[in-house]
Amino acid sequence: MRAKSSSELVSEGSAIAVIRSWVDSTPRRVEIFDCKPEHGEIALEALQVTARSPLGALALETGGMLVDNGWIRVLGAGCMQLARTIAGWNNLPCDPGDAYLPGAMFVADDVLGGMYAIDVGALGGVRGNVSYYAPGALVWRDTGLGYGDWLRHILLDPDDVHAERWDGWEADVRTLPGTHAFMLDPAPWNPGPPFCDRDRRPVTMRELRDALLRRS
């Protein structure tokens, strides 16, 4: 099947205004970044989804976003603050990069290495839903939400329970590059005290992702 061009994929408009309305309404602190237009077009063509979808709109028109003071990093076309593209992070043809997980598409992660991915047949959930890989559980769990509903949920329905977080976490996360996450000691997949009481050191997200997936 012929791949569609970016002009074809934007012909019916973009969902970016809807996403920005969610950002404007959220009680969470969110940063949404611009991207270079040519990078957005590359990302959209790699995904082969229309810009009318929230996934396509974020890929085309943003460098990604940081949600909840940077705790969650949602991937887009890449930018200085979040120097990982959704295409490269999934090793899609137009932008080869890191090794990807066949049958899934990584779309976001958090600062402790938790990963969000769209299930394309490999994660055991409903195809098309976003699943979450908890670094302590080492299993993928279906959120029950497609990408657009999941994005709206993390923006507009913040969780009031932050058992994983520690005093001063906001300042620590502000210093963490978008390419990195915190590795815990003991590691999150090992028994030990609550995550908030473990030692932390920054490592590349790729290093932590590979360590987690080797144990799944």
Secondary structure, DSSP 4 states (H G I P E B T S, - for coil): -PPPPHHHHTTT--SHHHHHHHHHH-SS-EEEE---HHHHHHHHHHHT--TTSHHHHHHHH-SEEEETTTTEEEEBS--SSS--BHHHHTT-TTS--S---TTEEEEEEETTS-EEEEESSSSSS-TTEEEEE-TTT-SEEEEEEEHHHHHHHHHHS--S--TT--TTHHHHHHTS-TTEEEEEES-TTS--S-GGGSEEEEEEHHHHHHHHHHT-
